[in-house]
């Protein structure tokens, strides 16, 4: 019986991994505006309003190398636009940053006074369990909806198969 439970648990874990990987998305920060000094200091806050970031998502910061950069910072550094001692700095655009952990993540531009002029971004990252359910239409940053990709549909189907196998082992 213990072996059946172990095998069933393995299939449940595999199903969860498949589901997590199928819902990761790439988000172009600021959409077509990219990563730059905005005309409105709330621009990037507004951009994140309707996005549910999950572990595995990737932020793409489009900027011209030498004119901007992107640095991962603490909340304190974000609030004060402190450019010293960032967690990391990407100086070549476009920069791709994968969101690997849950919680709040803070990004700023360290060039001149760009951060204080609004070139900073805070994203709240959730676990993949808060991702859209299979078959739903996720909302893109521009507010339009897009159907699930064939990869995510395949992933959902594979997860269903793995969960069914796990149930067989439990019975």
BAFI-3210 file (N, C-alpha, C; in Angstrom, 3 decimals, decimal comma, padded with zeros to 6 digits):
// residues 171
n [1|2|3|4|5|6|7|8|9|10|11|12|13|14|15|16|17|18|19|20|21|22|23|24|25|26|27|28|29|30|31|32|33|34|35|36|37|38|39|40|41|42|43|44|45|46|47|48|49|50|51|52|53|54|55|56|57|58|59|60|61|62|63|64|65|66|67|68|69|70|71|72|73|74|75|76|77|78|79|80|81|82|83|84|85|86|87|88|89|90|91|92|93|94|95|96|97|98|99|100|101|102|103|104|105|106|107|108|109|110|111|112|113|114|115|116|117|118|119|120|121|122|123|124|125|126|127|128|129|130|131|132|133|134|135|136|137|138|139|140|141|142|143|144|145|146|147|148|149|150|151|152|153|154|155|156|157|158|159|160|161|162|163|164|165|166|167|168|169|170|171]
n.u [000,830|001,962|003,790|002,080|000,979|003,263|003,948|001,650|001,877|004,152|003,184|001,328|003,028|004,495|002,404|001,800|004,187|004,171|001,866|002,674|004,793|003,468|002,035|003,715|004,696|005,802|006,388|006,414|007,804|006,047|004,749|004,457|005,757|008,023|010,982|011,681|012,061|009,086|006,279|004,425|004,550|003,246|003,067|004,277|003,237|000,529|000,661|001,096|-001,269|-003,429|-002,257|-001,435|001,223|003,218|005,309|007,985|007,304|008,569|010,095|010,536|012,654|012,737|015,137|017,451|020,782|023,149|021,665|019,780|019,271|018,552|017,943|017,779|016,389|016,076|013,055|013,321|015,383|014,068|011,887|013,304|014,757|017,437|020,505|022,791|024,489|022,781|020,876|021,328|022,383|021,377|022,779|022,620|020,379|017,747|016,779|016,202|014,395|013,792|011,162|011,584|010,765|008,157|006,407|007,143|008,871|011,389|012,388|014,602|015,813|019,170|020,394|021,276|018,684|016,554|014,986|013,709|012,106|010,193|010,918|010,675|009,768|007,471|006,636|004,291|004,621|003,038|002,393|002,291|-000,149|-002,113|-002,551|-004,373|-007,178|-007,155|-008,227|-009,316|-009,204|-006,362|-005,541|-003,852|-001,147|-001,974|-004,615|-006,176|-007,603|-006,234|-006,380|-005,672|-002,469|-001,510|000,418|-000,079|-002,595|-001,993|-000,311|-002,130|-003,797|-001,977|-001,390|-003,870|-004,017|-001,848|-002,773|-005,008|-003,808|-002,547|-004,788|-005,703|-003,681|-004,111|-006,528]
n.v [-001,204|001,224|001,587|002,028|004,484|006,075|005,977|007,155|009,692|010,576|010,821|012,868|015,010|015,212|015,972|018,485|019,867|019,846|021,370|023,840|024,618|024,996|027,308|029,465|032,696|035,220|038,586|041,722|044,405|047,313|047,105|048,149|050,525|049,933|049,794|052,577|056,098|057,145|059,239|059,565|059,059|056,923|055,008|052,352|051,085|051,121|049,517|046,959|046,412|044,610|042,135|038,843|037,716|034,820|032,272|031,429|032,972|035,363|038,505|040,893|043,380|045,914|047,976|050,537|049,737|051,254|053,554|052,970|050,725|047,775|047,037|044,747|045,272|045,936|046,465|048,813|050,165|050,482|052,162|054,467|054,967|054,157|053,559|052,190|049,145|047,063|043,995|042,712|043,789|044,436|045,397|045,317|045,627|043,880|042,962|039,927|038,664|036,118|035,201|033,649|033,155|033,435|036,380|039,921|041,698|043,954|046,472|048,792|051,567|052,456|054,661|058,049|060,200|058,536|056,600|058,126|059,590|057,841|055,422|052,611|049,468|047,350|044,073|041,619|038,345|035,271|031,878|029,130|027,952|029,810|030,412|030,780|028,600|025,483|025,838|028,353|031,819|033,580|036,917|039,373|041,800|044,068|044,077|042,614|039,440|036,196|033,036|029,907|028,503|025,853|024,388|024,831|023,664|021,023|020,490|020,709|018,554|016,426|016,664|015,979|013,301|012,259|012,726|011,065|008,546|008,510|008,359|005,804|004,247|004,792|003,586]
n.w [000,000|000,795|-001,253|-003,436|-002,714|-002,755|-005,490|-006,562|-005,419|-006,733|-009,382|-008,975|-008,298|-010,698|-012,410|-011,355|-011,894|-014,698|-015,191|-014,058|-015,743|-018,131|-017,910|-017,670|-018,718|-021,053|-020,492|-021,896|-020,546|-019,973|-022,376|-025,730|-025,258|-023,844|-021,737|-020,188|-019,372|-018,168|-019,177|-017,258|-013,864|-012,695|-014,587|-014,881|-012,604|-013,256|-015,513|-014,458|-013,162|-014,029|-014,298|-013,541|-012,215|-012,211|-010,725|-012,777|-014,938|-017,339|-017,439|-019,907|-020,552|-022,638|-023,863|-024,893|-025,055|-022,954|-022,634|-020,752|-017,961|-016,028|-012,734|-010,071|-006,959|-003,386|-001,446|000,058|-001,326|-003,746|-003,017|-002,245|-004,467|-004,529|-005,893|-005,283|-004,488|-005,804|-006,180|-008,565|-011,837|-015,092|-018,036|-020,744|-023,342|-025,084|-021,750|-020,138|-017,522|-015,383|-013,266|-010,419|-007,823|-005,335|-004,154|-003,649|-006,162|-007,097|-009,362|-010,879|-012,866|-012,987|-014,011|-014,003|-013,005|-013,546|-012,156|-010,106|-011,716|-012,442|-013,657|-012,678|-011,320|-009,739|-009,067|-008,137|-007,395|-007,738|-006,627|-008,922|-008,632|-008,603|-011,161|-014,295|-014,798|-016,621|-019,967|-019,658|-020,693|-020,583|-019,456|-021,254|-020,881|-022,328|-022,051|-023,728|-024,574|-024,952|-026,523|-024,888|-025,533|-027,802|-026,564|-023,824|-023,645|-024,269|-022,118|-019,995|-020,608|-020,378|-017,662|-016,586|-017,372|-015,886|-013,274|-013,297|-013,510|-011,040|-009,362|-010,008|-008,904|-006,229|-005,694]
ca.u [000,000|002,850|004,365|001,046|000,877|004,482|003,824|000,598|002,439|005,058|002,380|000,757|004,112|004,743|001,295|001,963|005,311|003,721|000,951|003,427|005,586|002,631|001,431|004,709|004,492|006,745|005,739|007,246|007,553|005,588|004,237|005,197|006,564|009,286|011,559|012,267|011,511|007,712|005,754|003,579|005,295|002,460|002,953|004,582|002,245|-000,690|000,901|000,996|-002,561|-004,278|-001,428|-001,192|002,535|003,434|006,660|008,291|007,122|009,760|009,932|011,440|012,866|013,275|015,757|018,666|021,996|023,867|020,734|019,037|019,613|017,546|018,578|016,912|016,724|015,198|011,932|013,849|016,091|013,027|011,161|014,196|015,524|018,847|021,118|023,984|024,325|021,623|021,028|021,926|022,135|021,486|023,105|022,421|018,981|016,723|017,125|015,161|014,524|012,813|010,634|011,761|010,242|006,955|006,628|007,343|010,160|011,552|013,348|014,766|016,892|020,158|020,998|020,902|017,498|015,474|014,103|012,876|011,156|009,170|011,391|010,800|008,710|007,244|005,715|003,948|004,654|002,271|002,721|001,593|-001,499|-003,072|-002,615|-005,694|-007,504|-007,082|-009,385|-009,692|-008,433|-005,605|-005,522|-002,522|-000,964|-002,670|-006,026|-006,862|-007,479|-005,706|-006,711|-004,521|-001,676|-001,619|001,324|-000,730|-003,672|-001,341|000,150|-003,293|-004,235|-000,991|-001,589|-005,078|-003,649|-001,010|-003,631|-005,854|-002,955|-002,366|-006,023|-005,736|-002,785|-004,679|-007,713]
ca.v [000,000|002,390|001,754|002,639|005,894|006,733|006,126|008,144|011,004|010,928|011,291|014,173|015,983|015,385|016,749|019,874|020,447|020,075|022,515|025,070|025,000|025,378|028,610|030,531|033,622|036,318|039,897|042,844|045,473|048,548|046,790|048,748|051,649|049,385|050,191|053,906|057,097|057,391|060,599|059,499|058,259|055,736|054,185|050,931|050,574|050,890|048,400|045,688|046,294|043,472|040,986|037,888|037,133|033,567|031,741|030,905|034,030|036,123|039,919|041,334|044,824|046,418|049,290|050,729|049,572|052,499|054,613|052,480|049,407|047,296|046,486|044,170|045,935|045,706|047,399|050,087|050,815|050,842|053,330|055,629|055,030|053,999|052,768|051,481|047,770|046,289|042,531|042,447|044,830|044,037|046,625|045,103|045,428|043,682|042,101|038,955|038,281|035,090|035,325|032,305|033,005|034,204|037,598|041,168|041,883|045,386|046,767|050,216|051,966|053,126|055,763|059,428|060,314|057,814|055,973|059,143|060,074|056,818|054,208|051,586|048,480|046,383|043,011|040,639|037,037|034,247|030,505|028,761|027,460|030,885|030,632|030,495|027,191|025,021|026,174|029,756|032,707|034,511|038,304|039,870|043,126|045,120|043,980|041,725|038,051|035,294|031,664|029,144|027,948|024,402|023,819|024,809|022,681|019,726|020,359|020,448|017,186|015,535|016,713|015,207|011,891|011,887|012,681|009,864|007,409|008,558|007,857|004,355|003,638|004,953|002,718]
ca.w [000,000|000,850|-002,594|-004,280|-002,342|-003,249|-006,947|-006,793|-005,082|-007,832|-010,502|-008,614|-008,425|-012,133|-012,962|-010,910|-012,636|-016,074|-015,180|-013,800|-016,903|-019,261|-017,707|-017,640|-019,834|-021,241|-020,467|-022,296|-019,573|-020,603|-023,716|-026,853|-024,757|-023,384|-020,457|-020,332|-018,459|-018,624|-019,015|-016,069|-012,878|-012,344|-015,792|-014,656|-011,645|-014,023|-016,428|-013,722|-012,472|-014,384|-014,639|-012,469|-012,432|-011,502|-010,782|-014,104|-015,933|-017,683|-017,778|-020,961|-020,464|-023,903|-023,738|-025,665|-024,265|-022,720|-022,252|-019,590|-017,456|-015,086|-011,536|-009,056|-005,701|-002,240|-001,346|000,559|-002,433|-004,711|-002,507|-002,180|-005,719|-004,201|-006,962|-004,804|-004,012|-006,280|-006,171|-009,873|-012,836|-016,494|-018,767|-022,176|-023,691|-024,054|-020,626|-019,805|-016,122|-015,008|-011,904|-009,879|-006,471|-005,027|-003,377|-004,374|-006,825|-007,360|-010,423|-011,174|-013,754|-012,131|-014,762|-013,623|-012,143|-014,217|-011,170|-009,453|-012,731|-012,662|-014,312|-011,653|-011,466|-008,657|-009,464|-007,105|-008,038|-007,026|-007,005|-010,152|-008,334|-008,826|-012,606|-014,838|-014,900|-018,008|-020,788|-019,530|-021,547|-019,750|-019,894|-021,563|-020,308|-023,062|-021,714|-024,645|-024,163|-025,971|-026,172|-024,432|-026,623|-027,906|-025,563|-022,520|-023,724|-024,174|-020,735|-019,154|-020,888|-019,780|-016,212|-016,302|-017,497|-014,738|-012,090|-013,418|-013,162|-009,590|-008,743|-010,190|-007,908|-004,894|-005,524]
c.u [000,870|003,479|003,366|000,930|002,087|004,399|002,763|001,110|003,382|004,275|001,737|001,808|004,421|003,647|001,410|003,085|004,899|002,791|001,700|004,157|004,717|002,029|002,435|004,527|005,637|005,951|006,738|006,881|007,195|004,988|005,081|006,044|007,935|009,697|012,284|011,657|010,111|007,304|004,881|004,279|004,539|002,379|003,176|003,674|000,948|-000,534|000,714|-000,390|-003,345|-003,482|-001,220|000,136|002,673|004,891|006,869|008,087|008,439|009,368|010,970|011,493|013,521|013,819|017,009|019,867|022,737|022,963|019,934|019,686|018,455|018,280|017,506|017,344|015,766|014,049|012,407|014,553|015,104|012,327|012,013|014,967|017,028|019,477|022,375|023,602|023,058|021,911|021,672|021,617|022,351|021,682|022,904|020,958|018,838|017,199|015,924|015,391|013,395|012,436|010,608|011,174|008,971|007,340|006,815|008,759|010,228|012,671|013,394|015,796|017,862|020,801|020,391|019,703|016,304|014,486|013,163|011,860|010,154|009,625|011,740|009,562|008,673|006,269|005,514|003,798|003,957|002,772|001,888|000,180|-002,541|-003,184|-004,018|-005,930|-007,433|-008,375|-009,820|-008,817|-007,693|-005,633|-004,087|-002,383|-001,719|-004,164|-006,794|-006,699|-006,938|-006,050|-005,478|-003,770|-001,873|-000,702|000,650|-001,896|-003,115|-000,871|-000,996|-003,787|-003,280|-001,140|-002,805|-004,782|-002,835|-001,837|-004,532|-005,062|-002,753|-003,602|-006,128|-004,866|-003,341|-005,857|-007,369]
c.v [001,263|002,657|002,427|004,140|006,668|006,974|007,179|009,551|011,483|011,470|012,648|015,267|016,249|016,227|018,217|020,569|020,766|021,278|023,821|025,524|025,455|026,764|029,746|031,390|034,616|037,612|040,963|044,016|046,754|048,367|047,469|049,948|051,185|049,921|051,506|054,850|057,442|058,853|060,701|058,583|057,010|054,736|052,701|050,308|050,242|049,686|047,059|045,421|045,019|042,235|040,129|037,196|035,869|033,134|031,091|031,917|034,751|037,555|040,266|042,858|045,273|047,818|049,331|050,643|050,901|053,662|054,255|051,191|048,960|046,618|045,918|044,721|045,517|046,708|048,779|050,860|051,275|052,126|054,598|055,863|055,016|053,057|052,026|050,096|047,054|044,791|042,063|043,641|044,238|045,316|046,511|044,819|044,593|042,711|041,210|038,471|037,323|035,274|033,927|032,086|033,835|035,451|038,805|041,241|043,339|045,607|048,274|050,385|052,770|054,327|057,098|059,436|059,569|057,198|057,004|059,748|058,986|055,544|053,173|050,712|047,565|045,345|042,068|039,296|036,012|032,867|030,145|028,268|028,547|031,222|030,322|028,994|026,763|025,329|027,605|030,586|033,703|035,913|038,730|041,278|044,231|045,088|043,088|040,306|037,234|033,883|030,940|028,573|026,446|023,729|023,764|023,837|021,271|019,468|020,046|019,020|016,171|015,499|015,905|013,712|011,440|011,804|011,442|008,622|007,354|008,022|006,343|003,668|003,749|004,021|001,265]
c.w [000,000|-000,507|-003,534|-003,982|-002,847|-004,749|-007,276|-006,504|-006,171|-009,021|-010,214|-008,762|-009,894|-012,784|-012,587|-011,671|-014,066|-016,124|-014,973|-015,047|-018,062|-019,094|-017,569|-018,892|-019,900|-021,266|-020,873|-021,403|-020,312|-021,981|-024,789|-026,416|-024,281|-022,024|-020,666|-019,318|-018,965|-018,451|-017,765|-015,056|-012,427|-013,499|-015,519|-013,607|-012,375|-014,946|-015,716|-013,144|-012,780|-014,783|-013,391|-012,772|-011,600|-011,650|-012,149|-015,205|-016,172|-018,025|-018,840|-020,897|-021,769|-023,688|-024,602|-024,728|-024,170|-022,317|-021,004|-019,118|-016,583|-013,941|-010,618|-007,710|-004,592|-002,268|-000,893|-000,548|-003,503|-004,280|-002,557|-003,489|-005,446|-005,221|-006,533|-004,308|-004,496|-006,174|-007,468|-010,769|-014,220|-017,309|-020,272|-022,452|-024,948|-022,967|-020,319|-018,382|-015,776|-013,540|-011,281|-008,499|-006,299|-004,237|-004,274|-004,925|-007,283|-008,380|-010,647|-012,273|-012,898|-012,816|-014,304|-012,671|-012,746|-013,226|-010,546|-010,421|-013,133|-013,339|-013,248|-011,696|-010,256|-009,194|-008,295|-007,792|-007,141|-007,419|-008,222|-009,885|-008,506|-010,304|-013,101|-014,926|-016,360|-018,755|-020,657|-020,457|-020,682|-020,331|-020,130|-021,006|-021,040|-022,803|-022,666|-024,157|-025,311|-025,568|-025,677|-025,627|-026,673|-026,895|-024,202|-022,512|-023,604|-022,746|-019,794|-019,354|-020,254|-018,261|-015,798|-016,372|-016,279|-013,463|-012,115|-013,045|-011,642|-008,870|-008,869|-009,147|-006,498|-004,630|-005,439]
res [x|x|x|x|x|x|x|x|x|x|x|x|x|x|x|x|x|x|x|x|x|x|x|x|x|x|x|x|x|x|x|x|x|x|x|x|x|x|x|x|x|x|x|x|x|x|x|x|x|x|x|x|x|x|x|x|x|x|x|x|x|x|x|x|x|x|x|x|x|x|x|x|x|x|x|x|x|x|x|x|x|x|x|x|x|x|x|x|x|x|x|x|x|x|x|x|x|x|x|x|x|x|x|x|x|x|x|x|x|x|x|x|x|x|x|x|x|x|x|x|x|x|x|x|x|x|x|x|x|x|x|x|x|x|x|x|x|x|x|x|x|x|x|x|x|x|x|x|x|x|x|x|x|x|x|x|x|x|x|x|x|x|x|x|x|x|x|x|x|x|x]
***
